[in-house]
Amino acid sequence: MTTGVRRRMGVEERRQQLIGVALELFSNRSPDDVSIDEIAAAAGISRPLVYHYFPGKLSLYEAALRRAADELAARFVEPQEGPLGPRLLRVMGRYFAFVDEHGPGFSALLRGGPAAGSSRANAMIDEVRQAAYEQILVHIGVQDPPARLELVVRSWVSLAESTALLWLDGRRIPRAELELQLVHDFAALAAVSAAYDAEMAGILVRILADEPADGPFGELVGRLAALVPGTGPGERGEQAERGD
């Protein structure tokens, strides 16, 4: 983490170094517990020099928050190739990798950390949520979403966020299972909405038309079918033999 050797840096290079050092420290501990002295020591510079580049801890935290927010939003970017289910699963894999790597920092990002309540911190958090929402619409292939689709996507983004925060408290569910479950949650939210709205039904039918039977959405169908008496593979085979 420390540079070990002091060398002369340009203003922007030094600022970026301090942001990176602060973000690493904030990722491993609550930002409230990290002091300017620790940041200075990790960067290999003096405390007064930190204040030369940042007026105080809050401004440095907001700069680190900006970098974390940009990185987190980028985790939702995915090429528009192949079925939606596997794409969402890759997105969740990258999202939870960020959560896993930046546990305390992720919590601070979504709760505001030392900047809790500040308009700049709240704006950055909202930007992440909006970027995630827009990227999911890109994955679905809809530019002007109907009201119910907007509700589904925004609800799912909020669910992923709250699920990640809860998961960090002990990591009691295997990460891979949770990533898959969230993809299933998206399909479930869309299916329930489709049951109430013809336009949503059309969108869901289009999505499912490209889904492979062994993909995430196909797996969900199999899991749900196994819960309903008489619909499991064995029961269906017996019904066919009886001519039911």
N, C-alpha and C positions, 0 to 999 in steps of 0.2 A: 504494500500500500504506500509506504514512504518512498520518496525519491532517493534518499540516501546521500545525494549530492546536490548542492545548490547550484543553479546555473541561471543566468539571466534569461528571462522570457519576455516576449512581447506582452502588451496589456491583455489582448484577447486570449492569447495562449495561456497566460497565467489564470485568467478568469475561468477558462474551460477546465484547467487542471483542478482548480478549487471546487468547481461544481462537481467534477467527477469524484474527487476525494470525499466531498460532503455526501454525495449520493450513495457511495459505498458504505460510509459510516451509518447513514440514515437507513440503509437497507438491512443492517444487522441489529440495530437498536432503535428504540423510539427516538425521533429527532429531538424531543424535549430533553433527553438524557445525554445528548452529544454537545460538548462545549466548543467554543471557538478555539480554545487552547488545543483541544484534540485535533481539530481540523488543521490548525496551523502546524502542529507536530507531524501529522500524517503527510502534509504537503511539503514538509521540510523548510518552512519559512517561519518568520516571527508572527506573533499575534497582531502587532500593529500593521504588518504588511497585509494581513487578511482584511483589516478594516480599510486599507488603502483601496482595495478593489470592491469591497462590499460594505455599505454603511453599518450593517449589523447582521446578526444571525438570521433575522426574518428575511432580509433581502437575499441572502445566500440560500436559505431554504426555498424561497419562491423560485429562484433560478434552478435549483435541483429539481423542484417539483415540475417545472416547465419541461426539463429534459425527460423526466420519468413519464410525464403525461404524453409527450410526443412518442416515446418508445412504446408505451402501452397501446396508444391508438393505432400504431403501425402494426401491432399484432393481429389486427382484424383484416388487414389487407391480404387478399388471396386471389390468384388468377381465376378468371371466370371460365374454368375448364372442368368438365366432368360433373357428376351429380352433386346436388347441394349437400346431402348428408355427409359424405366424406370431406367436403370442403369445410363445413362447420366443425367437424371433428378436428381437423388440422388447426383451425382457428382457436378452438378451445385448448388444444395442446400447447400452442404458443402463449395463450393468455395465462394458463396455469403455470407454465414455465416461468413467466415473469413474476407471478404471485409467489411461487416457491422460492425464487432467487431473491426477491425483495420483500420478504414478509412484513417486517415492521414498517418499511417504507411504503409498501402498498397500502397498509392500513392507514398510515398517515396521509397518503395521497387522497384516499377517499373520505377521510374524516377531517382533512384540513391541517392536521399536525399543528405546529406552532402558529400557523397562519389561519387556524380555524376561525371562520366567520369573516375573513377578509374577502373583499370583492374579487381580488385577483385570484386567490386560491379557488374560490367557488367557481369562477369563470373557467379556470383550467380544468376542473373536474367535470363541469358541464360540457366542455369541448371534447373530452374523452368519450363521454356518453353519446354525444352527437355524432362523433366520428364513427363509433361502433355502430350506431343506428344506420348511418348512411352506407357503411360498408356492407351491412347485412342486406340492405335493399339492393345493392349492386349484385350481391350473390344471388338474390332471388330474381333479379332482372326486371325490377319495377322502379320507374322513375317518379311517378306520381301516385303514391300509395293510397288506397282507400282507407277510410278511418279505422276499420277493423284490423287491417294489416299493420297500420302504424301502432295500434294498441298492442298487437301481438309482439312486434319487434321491440318496442320500448319496454314492454313488460319483461321480455326475455333478457334484454341487456341488464335490467335492474336485478333480475333473478341471478344472472351469472355473477354480478357484483356482490350481492348479499351472500350467495353460496360460497364465493371465494373467501370472504371475510370470516364466515363461520368455519370454513375448513381450516383456516390458519390456526384456529383455537384447538390444537391437538392433532390435526390431520388424521382424524379417526377413520376416514373413508379413503381407500386407495385412490390416488389421484386419477389414474386412467379410468377407473369406474365412474368417477364424478364427471370427468370430461364427457364420457359417453352418455351419462344420464342427462347432462344439460342439453346435448343434441336431441335426445329423446324428449326432453321437456319442450324444446322448440316445436317439434312435430306435434306434441300433444296440444300445445296452445293453439297452433294453427288448425288442428283438426276440430277442436271444440268451436273455434270461431267459424270454421267452414260449415258446421252443423247449423249455424244461425244465419248464414249469409251466402247467397248464391255466388257473389263475386269472389269471396274468399274460397268458396268451394272450387271455383274454376282455377284459381291460383294454385291451390293445393293439388288438384288433379294434374296440372301441368308439371309441378315439382315432382310428384310421385312417379310420373310417366318415365322419368329418366333414372329412377332409383333402382339399383340392382337388388336382387332378393337377399344377397348376403351383405348389404350395406347397413349403415346405422339405422335407417328408417325401417328396412326390412326386418332387422333384428327386433325392433320394437314391436312390430306387428306379431312376430312369433312369440315374444314374451307375453304380450297381452292375450293372445289366443290361448296360450297355455293356462291362463287363469280362469277361462270360461269353460265350464263343464261341457263336454261333448264336442269341443273344437280343437283338441290337441291332435297331432298327427296320427296317433294310434286310433283314437275314436273316429276320426274322419275315414280312416281306412275301413274300419268295421262297418260304419254306416254305408259306405259304398258297396261292400260285399252284400249287405242286407237289402240294398236297393232303396235306402232311405233318402 
